[in-house]
Amino acid sequence: MVFTKRQRERVMRREITCSVRIWQKPHVRVGGRYSLGPGAICVTSIREICFEDITPKLARALRV
């Protein structure tokens, strides 16, 4: 999982707990641990959604 430096800091502070990625197939797996600066991020779930599923509420939650 790649995040900008500003996003990494917010992920490590748990201000960001959800990420939407546009992939044709998953690049991570549930339970996988991925390096994130001095720590790691653990993928707890993956869910396929459509563009229509991205509501204003979800977009605000993902805003960086």
PyMOL Python script that loads the backbone (N, CA, C, O; Angstrom):
from pymol import cmd

cmd.read_pdbstr("""\
ATOM      1  N   MET A   1       0.852  -1.172   0.000  1.00  0.00           N
ATOM      2  CA  MET A   1       0.000   0.000   0.000  1.00  0.00           C
ATOM      3  C   MET A   1       0.896   1.232   0.000  1.00  0.00           C
ATOM      4  O   MET A   1       1.785   1.366   0.842  1.00  0.00           O
ATOM      5  N   VAL A   2       0.661   2.106  -0.927  1.00  0.00           N
ATOM      6  CA  VAL A   2       1.464   3.323  -1.038  1.00  0.00           C
ATOM      7  C   VAL A   2       0.602   4.521  -0.633  1.00  0.00           C
ATOM      8  O   VAL A   2      -0.497   4.721  -1.150  1.00  0.00           O
ATOM      9  N   PHE A   3       1.123   5.300   0.292  1.00  0.00           N
ATOM     10  CA  PHE A   3       0.479   6.529   0.743  1.00  0.00           C
ATOM     11  C   PHE A   3       1.500   7.649   0.663  1.00  0.00           C
ATOM     12  O   PHE A   3       2.699   7.406   0.792  1.00  0.00           O
ATOM     13  N   THR A   4       1.033   8.884   0.450  1.00  0.00           N
ATOM     14  CA  THR A   4       1.942  10.028   0.484  1.00  0.00           C
ATOM     15  C   THR A   4       2.453  10.187   1.915  1.00  0.00           C
ATOM     16  O   THR A   4       1.899   9.605   2.848  1.00  0.00           O
ATOM     17  N   LYS A   5       3.507  10.977   2.079  1.00  0.00           N
ATOM     18  CA  LYS A   5       4.072  11.173   3.415  1.00  0.00           C
ATOM     19  C   LYS A   5       3.013  11.738   4.370  1.00  0.00           C
ATOM     20  O   LYS A   5       2.899  11.294   5.512  1.00  0.00           O
ATOM     21  N   ARG A   6       2.241  12.719   3.892  1.00  0.00           N
ATOM     22  CA  ARG A   6       1.204  13.310   4.729  1.00  0.00           C
ATOM     23  C   ARG A   6       0.142  12.270   5.099  1.00  0.00           C
ATOM     24  O   ARG A   6      -0.338  12.251   6.232  1.00  0.00           O
ATOM     25  N   GLN A   7      -0.221  11.414   4.155  1.00  0.00           N
ATOM     26  CA  GLN A   7      -1.199  10.374   4.439  1.00  0.00           C
ATOM     27  C   GLN A   7      -0.637   9.342   5.403  1.00  0.00           C
ATOM     28  O   GLN A   7      -1.346   8.891   6.302  1.00  0.00           O
ATOM     29  N   ARG A   8       0.629   8.958   5.233  1.00  0.00           N
ATOM     30  CA  ARG A   8       1.242   7.956   6.129  1.00  0.00           C
ATOM     31  C   ARG A   8       1.157   8.406   7.576  1.00  0.00           C
ATOM     32  O   ARG A   8       0.827   7.613   8.457  1.00  0.00           O
ATOM     33  N   GLU A   9       1.453   9.682   7.827  1.00  0.00           N
ATOM     34  CA  GLU A   9       1.410  10.192   9.200  1.00  0.00           C
ATOM     35  C   GLU A   9      -0.008  10.088   9.760  1.00  0.00           C
ATOM     36  O   GLU A   9      -0.191   9.723  10.921  1.00  0.00           O
ATOM     37  N   ARG A  10      -1.012  10.406   8.938  1.00  0.00           N
ATOM     38  CA  ARG A  10      -2.400  10.322   9.392  1.00  0.00           C
ATOM     39  C   ARG A  10      -2.841   8.876   9.574  1.00  0.00           C
ATOM     40  O   ARG A  10      -3.629   8.584  10.474  1.00  0.00           O
ATOM     41  N   VAL A  11      -2.346   7.959   8.735  1.00  0.00           N
ATOM     42  CA  VAL A  11      -2.665   6.536   8.900  1.00  0.00           C
ATOM     43  C   VAL A  11      -2.060   6.035  10.213  1.00  0.00           C
ATOM     44  O   VAL A  11      -2.724   5.322  10.967  1.00  0.00           O
ATOM     45  N   MET A  12      -0.820   6.397  10.489  1.00  0.00           N
ATOM     46  CA  MET A  12      -0.168   5.941  11.724  1.00  0.00           C
ATOM     47  C   MET A  12      -0.850   6.497  12.969  1.00  0.00           C
ATOM     48  O   MET A  12      -0.827   5.861  14.023  1.00  0.00           O
ATOM     49  N   ARG A  13      -1.468   7.696  12.856  1.00  0.00           N
ATOM     50  CA  ARG A  13      -2.214   8.263  13.985  1.00  0.00           C
ATOM     51  C   ARG A  13      -3.651   7.749  14.028  1.00  0.00           C
ATOM     52  O   ARG A  13      -4.435   8.147  14.890  1.00  0.00           O
ATOM     53  N   ARG A  14      -3.991   6.862  13.093  1.00  0.00           N
ATOM     54  CA  ARG A  14      -5.328   6.260  12.972  1.00  0.00           C
ATOM     55  C   ARG A  14      -6.410   7.283  12.655  1.00  0.00           C
ATOM     56  O   ARG A  14      -7.575   7.085  12.998  1.00  0.00           O
ATOM     57  N   GLU A  15      -6.026   8.381  11.997  1.00  0.00           N
ATOM     58  CA  GLU A  15      -7.005   9.347  11.512  1.00  0.00           C
ATOM     59  C   GLU A  15      -7.606   8.835  10.199  1.00  0.00           C
ATOM     60  O   GLU A  15      -8.743   9.167   9.866  1.00  0.00           O
ATOM     61  N   ILE A  16      -6.849   8.032   9.457  1.00  0.00           N
ATOM     62  CA  ILE A  16      -7.324   7.393   8.240  1.00  0.00           C
ATOM     63  C   ILE A  16      -7.355   5.895   8.507  1.00  0.00           C
ATOM     64  O   ILE A  16      -6.328   5.293   8.819  1.00  0.00           O
ATOM     65  N   THR A  17      -8.536   5.293   8.382  1.00  0.00           N
ATOM     66  CA  THR A  17      -8.676   3.857   8.657  1.00  0.00           C
ATOM     67  C   THR A  17      -9.271   3.104   7.480  1.00  0.00           C
ATOM     68  O   THR A  17      -9.494   1.896   7.559  1.00  0.00           O
ATOM     69  N   CYS A  18      -9.531   3.823   6.374  1.00  0.00           N
ATOM     70  CA  CYS A  18     -10.153   3.219   5.207  1.00  0.00           C
ATOM     71  C   CYS A  18      -9.503   3.808   3.961  1.00  0.00           C
ATOM     72  O   CYS A  18      -9.168   4.992   3.928  1.00  0.00           O
ATOM     73  N   SER A  19      -9.327   2.985   2.950  1.00  0.00           N
ATOM     74  CA  SER A  19      -8.732   3.446   1.706  1.00  0.00           C
ATOM     75  C   SER A  19      -9.468   2.823   0.536  1.00  0.00           C
ATOM     76  O   SER A  19      -9.758   1.626   0.548  1.00  0.00           O
ATOM     77  N   VAL A  20      -9.773   3.625  -0.476  1.00  0.00           N
ATOM     78  CA  VAL A  20     -10.405   3.126  -1.692  1.00  0.00           C
ATOM     79  C   VAL A  20      -9.351   3.112  -2.782  1.00  0.00           C
ATOM     80  O   VAL A  20      -8.706   4.128  -3.043  1.00  0.00           O
ATOM     81  N   ARG A  21      -9.177   1.979  -3.410  1.00  0.00           N
ATOM     82  CA  ARG A  21      -8.193   1.808  -4.486  1.00  0.00           C
ATOM     83  C   ARG A  21      -8.913   1.356  -5.746  1.00  0.00           C
ATOM     84  O   ARG A  21      -9.863   0.576  -5.681  1.00  0.00           O
ATOM     85  N   ILE A  22      -8.462   1.844  -6.882  1.00  0.00           N
ATOM     86  CA  ILE A  22      -9.033   1.422  -8.162  1.00  0.00           C
ATOM     87  C   ILE A  22      -8.057   0.439  -8.794  1.00  0.00           C
ATOM     88  O   ILE A  22      -7.053   0.823  -9.394  1.00  0.00           O
ATOM     89  N   TRP A  23      -8.383  -0.834  -8.641  1.00  0.00           N
ATOM     90  CA  TRP A  23      -7.558  -1.922  -9.150  1.00  0.00           C
ATOM     91  C   TRP A  23      -8.425  -2.871  -9.953  1.00  0.00           C
ATOM     92  O   TRP A  23      -9.615  -3.011  -9.672  1.00  0.00           O
ATOM     93  N   GLN A  24      -7.850  -3.519 -10.940  1.00  0.00           N
ATOM     94  CA  GLN A  24      -8.580  -4.558 -11.655  1.00  0.00           C
ATOM     95  C   GLN A  24      -8.576  -5.854 -10.864  1.00  0.00           C
ATOM     96  O   GLN A  24      -9.468  -6.687 -11.028  1.00  0.00           O
ATOM     97  N   LYS A  25      -7.577  -6.030 -10.006  1.00  0.00           N
ATOM     98  CA  LYS A  25      -7.517  -7.178  -9.113  1.00  0.00           C
ATOM     99  C   LYS A  25      -6.821  -6.720  -7.837  1.00  0.00           C
ATOM    100  O   LYS A  25      -6.029  -5.780  -7.887  1.00  0.00           O
ATOM    101  N   PRO A  26      -7.087  -7.344  -6.708  1.00  0.00           N
ATOM    102  CA  PRO A  26      -6.466  -6.912  -5.443  1.00  0.00           C
ATOM    103  C   PRO A  26      -4.938  -7.009  -5.483  1.00  0.00           C
ATOM    104  O   PRO A  26      -4.376  -7.966  -6.016  1.00  0.00           O
ATOM    105  N   HIS A  27      -4.290  -6.017  -4.918  1.00  0.00           N
ATOM    106  CA  HIS A  27      -2.835  -6.014  -4.807  1.00  0.00           C
ATOM    107  C   HIS A  27      -2.394  -6.314  -3.382  1.00  0.00           C
ATOM    108  O   HIS A  27      -1.199  -6.346  -3.087  1.00  0.00           O
ATOM    109  N   VAL A  28      -3.355  -6.533  -2.510  1.00  0.00           N
ATOM    110  CA  VAL A  28      -3.089  -6.888  -1.112  1.00  0.00           C
ATOM    111  C   VAL A  28      -3.987  -8.056  -0.749  1.00  0.00           C
ATOM    112  O   VAL A  28      -4.891  -8.411  -1.505  1.00  0.00           O
ATOM    113  N   ARG A  29      -3.737  -8.653   0.407  1.00  0.00           N
ATOM    114  CA  ARG A  29      -4.613  -9.738   0.855  1.00  0.00           C
ATOM    115  C   ARG A  29      -5.013  -9.495   2.298  1.00  0.00           C
ATOM    116  O   ARG A  29      -4.272  -8.876   3.062  1.00  0.00           O
ATOM    117  N   VAL A  30      -6.185  -9.984   2.664  1.00  0.00           N
ATOM    118  CA  VAL A  30      -6.671  -9.853   4.040  1.00  0.00           C
ATOM    119  C   VAL A  30      -5.695 -10.558   4.962  1.00  0.00           C
ATOM    120  O   VAL A  30      -5.288 -11.690   4.702  1.00  0.00           O
ATOM    121  N   GLY A  31      -5.327  -9.889   6.031  1.00  0.00           N
ATOM    122  CA  GLY A  31      -4.359 -10.437   6.977  1.00  0.00           C
ATOM    123  C   GLY A  31      -2.931 -10.064   6.628  1.00  0.00           C
ATOM    124  O   GLY A  31      -2.019 -10.265   7.430  1.00  0.00           O
ATOM    125  N   GLY A  32      -2.731  -9.520   5.434  1.00  0.00           N
ATOM    126  CA  GLY A  32      -1.384  -9.123   5.024  1.00  0.00           C
ATOM    127  C   GLY A  32      -0.895  -7.906   5.796  1.00  0.00           C
ATOM    128  O   GLY A  32      -1.675  -7.014   6.131  1.00  0.00           O
ATOM    129  N   ARG A  33       0.401  -7.879   6.072  1.00  0.00           N
ATOM    130  CA  ARG A  33       1.031  -6.736   6.747  1.00  0.00           C
ATOM    131  C   ARG A  33       1.967  -6.082   5.754  1.00  0.00           C
ATOM    132  O   ARG A  33       2.788  -6.744   5.119  1.00  0.00           O
ATOM    133  N   TYR A  34       1.829  -4.750   5.626  1.00  0.00           N
ATOM    134  CA  TYR A  34       2.599  -4.003   4.643  1.00  0.00           C
ATOM    135  C   TYR A  34       3.323  -2.860   5.336  1.00  0.00           C
ATOM    136  O   TYR A  34       2.744  -2.143   6.152  1.00  0.00           O
ATOM    137  N   SER A  35       4.593  -2.699   5.000  1.00  0.00           N
ATOM    138  CA  SER A  35       5.443  -1.696   5.620  1.00  0.00           C
ATOM    139  C   SER A  35       4.838  -0.305   5.450  1.00  0.00           C
ATOM    140  O   SER A  35       4.340   0.045   4.380  1.00  0.00           O
ATOM    141  N   LEU A  36       4.891   0.476   6.520  1.00  0.00           N
ATOM    142  CA  LEU A  36       4.395   1.846   6.497  1.00  0.00           C
ATOM    143  C   LEU A  36       5.290   2.675   7.400  1.00  0.00           C
ATOM    144  O   LEU A  36       5.032   2.806   8.596  1.00  0.00           O
ATOM    145  N   GLY A  37       6.348   3.235   6.817  1.00  0.00           N
ATOM    146  CA  GLY A  37       7.284   4.014   7.620  1.00  0.00           C
ATOM    147  C   GLY A  37       7.887   3.147   8.703  1.00  0.00           C
ATOM    148  O   GLY A  37       8.394   2.061   8.422  1.00  0.00           O
ATOM    149  N   PRO A  38       7.835   3.624   9.961  1.00  0.00           N
ATOM    150  CA  PRO A  38       8.427   2.851  11.057  1.00  0.00           C
ATOM    151  C   PRO A  38       7.554   1.683  11.511  1.00  0.00           C
ATOM    152  O   PRO A  38       7.978   0.881  12.343  1.00  0.00           O
ATOM    153  N   GLY A  39       6.356   1.584  10.981  1.00  0.00           N
ATOM    154  CA  GLY A  39       5.445   0.524  11.402  1.00  0.00           C
ATOM    155  C   GLY A  39       4.937  -0.276  10.218  1.00  0.00           C
ATOM    156  O   GLY A  39       5.613  -0.411   9.199  1.00  0.00           O
ATOM    157  N   ALA A  40       3.738  -0.800  10.372  1.00  0.00           N
ATOM    158  CA  ALA A  40       3.125  -1.596   9.311  1.00  0.00           C
ATOM    159  C   ALA A  40       1.618  -1.376   9.332  1.00  0.00           C
ATOM    160  O   ALA A  40       1.048  -0.961  10.341  1.00  0.00           O
ATOM    161  N   ILE A  41       0.994  -1.660   8.215  1.00  0.00           N
ATOM    162  CA  ILE A  41      -0.455  -1.602   8.115  1.00  0.00           C
ATOM    163  C   ILE A  41      -0.948  -3.023   7.899  1.00  0.00           C
ATOM    164  O   ILE A  41      -0.352  -3.777   7.129  1.00  0.00           O
ATOM    165  N   CYS A  42      -2.027  -3.394   8.567  1.00  0.00           N
ATOM    166  CA  CYS A  42      -2.595  -4.732   8.436  1.00  0.00           C
ATOM    167  C   CYS A  42      -3.945  -4.615   7.745  1.00  0.00           C
ATOM    168  O   CYS A  42      -4.815  -3.878   8.209  1.00  0.00           O
ATOM    169  N   VAL A  43      -4.128  -5.325   6.652  1.00  0.00           N
ATOM    170  CA  VAL A  43      -5.387  -5.296   5.909  1.00  0.00           C
ATOM    171  C   VAL A  43      -6.379  -6.211   6.620  1.00  0.00           C
ATOM    172  O   VAL A  43      -6.147  -7.413   6.747  1.00  0.00           O
ATOM    173  N   THR A  44      -7.494  -5.626   7.085  1.00  0.00           N
ATOM    174  CA  THR A  44      -8.495  -6.400   7.822  1.00  0.00           C
ATOM    175  C   THR A  44      -9.659  -6.835   6.942  1.00  0.00           C
ATOM    176  O   THR A  44     -10.357  -7.796   7.269  1.00  0.00           O
ATOM    177  N   SER A  45      -9.877  -6.139   5.828  1.00  0.00           N
ATOM    178  CA  SER A  45     -10.944  -6.550   4.922  1.00  0.00           C
ATOM    179  C   SER A  45     -10.747  -5.910   3.555  1.00  0.00           C
ATOM    180  O   SER A  45     -10.123  -4.858   3.424  1.00  0.00           O
ATOM    181  N   ILE A  46     -11.288  -6.565   2.555  1.00  0.00           N
ATOM    182  CA  ILE A  46     -11.304  -6.047   1.192  1.00  0.00           C
ATOM    183  C   ILE A  46     -12.732  -6.211   0.699  1.00  0.00           C
ATOM    184  O   ILE A  46     -13.345  -7.264   0.877  1.00  0.00           O
ATOM    185  N   ARG A  47     -13.255  -5.165   0.081  1.00  0.00           N
ATOM    186  CA  ARG A  47     -14.629  -5.220  -0.419  1.00  0.00           C
ATOM    187  C   ARG A  47     -14.676  -4.568  -1.788  1.00  0.00           C
ATOM    188  O   ARG A  47     -14.191  -3.449  -1.960  1.00  0.00           O
ATOM    189  N   GLU A  48     -15.248  -5.245  -2.751  1.00  0.00           N
ATOM    190  CA  GLU A  48     -15.411  -4.677  -4.079  1.00  0.00           C
ATOM    191  C   GLU A  48     -16.622  -3.754  -4.081  1.00  0.00           C
ATOM    192  O   GLU A  48     -17.698  -4.127  -3.616  1.00  0.00           O
ATOM    193  N   ILE A  49     -16.438  -2.545  -4.609  1.00  0.00           N
ATOM    194  CA  ILE A  49     -17.534  -1.600  -4.703  1.00  0.00           C
ATOM    195  C   ILE A  49     -17.557  -0.989  -6.103  1.00  0.00           C
ATOM    196  O   ILE A  49     -16.581  -1.088  -6.847  1.00  0.00           O
ATOM    197  N   CYS A  50     -18.662  -0.365  -6.452  1.00  0.00           N
ATOM    198  CA  CYS A  50     -18.804   0.345  -7.726  1.00  0.00           C
ATOM    199  C   CYS A  50     -18.643   1.840  -7.461  1.00  0.00           C
ATOM    200  O   CYS A  50     -18.735   2.283  -6.316  1.00  0.00           O
ATOM    201  N   PHE A  51     -18.406   2.608  -8.507  1.00  0.00           N
ATOM    202  CA  PHE A  51     -18.301   4.053  -8.335  1.00  0.00           C
ATOM    203  C   PHE A  51     -19.549   4.620  -7.660  1.00  0.00           C
ATOM    204  O   PHE A  51     -19.459   5.568  -6.880  1.00  0.00           O
ATOM    205  N   GLU A  52     -20.705   4.043  -7.957  1.00  0.00           N
ATOM    206  CA  GLU A  52     -21.952   4.512  -7.371  1.00  0.00           C
ATOM    207  C   GLU A  52     -21.979   4.323  -5.852  1.00  0.00           C
ATOM    208  O   GLU A  52     -22.735   5.001  -5.155  1.00  0.00           O
ATOM    209  N   ASP A  53     -21.157   3.407  -5.340  1.00  0.00           N
ATOM    210  CA  ASP A  53     -21.099   3.146  -3.898  1.00  0.00           C
ATOM    211  C   ASP A  53     -20.315   4.209  -3.139  1.00  0.00           C
ATOM    212  O   ASP A  53     -20.365   4.259  -1.910  1.00  0.00           O
ATOM    213  N   ILE A  54     -19.592   5.056  -3.861  1.00  0.00           N
ATOM    214  CA  ILE A  54     -18.802   6.098  -3.205  1.00  0.00           C
ATOM    215  C   ILE A  54     -19.725   7.280  -2.951  1.00  0.00           C
ATOM    216  O   ILE A  54     -19.934   8.131  -3.815  1.00  0.00           O
ATOM    217  N   THR A  55     -20.264   7.306  -1.756  1.00  0.00           N
ATOM    218  CA  THR A  55     -21.217   8.345  -1.349  1.00  0.00           C
ATOM    219  C   THR A  55     -20.466   9.586  -0.879  1.00  0.00           C
ATOM    220  O   THR A  55     -19.268   9.510  -0.608  1.00  0.00           O
ATOM    221  N   PRO A  56     -21.145  10.725  -0.777  1.00  0.00           N
ATOM    222  CA  PRO A  56     -20.491  11.919  -0.220  1.00  0.00           C
ATOM    223  C   PRO A  56     -19.914  11.659   1.174  1.00  0.00           C
ATOM    224  O   PRO A  56     -18.837  12.155   1.505  1.00  0.00           O
ATOM    225  N   LYS A  57     -20.630  10.883   1.985  1.00  0.00           N
ATOM    226  CA  LYS A  57     -20.149  10.564   3.342  1.00  0.00           C
ATOM    227  C   LYS A  57     -18.838   9.776   3.277  1.00  0.00           C
ATOM    228  O   LYS A  57     -17.901  10.082   4.015  1.00  0.00           O
ATOM    229  N   LEU A  58     -18.760   8.768   2.406  1.00  0.00           N
ATOM    230  CA  LEU A  58     -17.531   7.977   2.261  1.00  0.00           C
ATOM    231  C   LEU A  58     -16.411   8.863   1.714  1.00  0.00           C
ATOM    232  O   LEU A  58     -15.277   8.784   2.187  1.00  0.00           O
ATOM    233  N   ALA A  59     -16.714   9.697   0.732  1.00  0.00           N
ATOM    234  CA  ALA A  59     -15.700  10.582   0.160  1.00  0.00           C
ATOM    235  C   ALA A  59     -15.122  11.514   1.218  1.00  0.00           C
ATOM    236  O   ALA A  59     -13.915  11.753   1.236  1.00  0.00           O
ATOM    237  N   ARG A  60     -15.964  12.043   2.095  1.00  0.00           N
ATOM    238  CA  ARG A  60     -15.467  12.911   3.177  1.00  0.00           C
ATOM    239  C   ARG A  60     -14.582  12.127   4.138  1.00  0.00           C
ATOM    240  O   ARG A  60     -13.579  12.653   4.621  1.00  0.00           O
ATOM    241  N   ALA A  61     -14.941  10.876   4.422  1.00  0.00           N
ATOM    242  CA  ALA A  61     -14.148  10.054   5.328  1.00  0.00           C
ATOM    243  C   ALA A  61     -12.785   9.746   4.727  1.00  0.00           C
ATOM    244  O   ALA A  61     -11.817   9.558   5.464  1.00  0.00           O
ATOM    245  N   LEU A  62     -12.692   9.689   3.404  1.00  0.00           N
ATOM    246  CA  LEU A  62     -11.443   9.366   2.724  1.00  0.00           C
ATOM    247  C   LEU A  62     -10.621  10.596   2.398  1.00  0.00           C
ATOM    248  O   LEU A  62      -9.455  10.477   2.020  1.00  0.00           O
ATOM    249  N   ARG A  63     -11.203  11.772   2.536  1.00  0.00           N
ATOM    250  CA  ARG A  63     -10.526  13.014   2.167  1.00  0.00           C
ATOM    251  C   ARG A  63      -9.230  13.174   2.954  1.00  0.00           C
ATOM    252  O   ARG A  63      -9.173  12.920   4.157  1.00  0.00           O
ATOM    253  N   VAL A  64      -8.204  13.600   2.246  1.00  0.00           N
ATOM    254  CA  VAL A  64      -6.900  13.810   2.910  1.00  0.00           C
ATOM    255  C   VAL A  64      -6.493  15.250   2.831  1.00  0.00           C
ATOM    256  O   VAL A  64      -5.430  15.620   3.331  1.00  0.00           O
TER     257      VAL A  64
END
""", "prot")
cmd.dss("prot")
cmd.show_as("cartoon", "prot")
cmd.util.cbc("prot")
cmd.orient("prot")
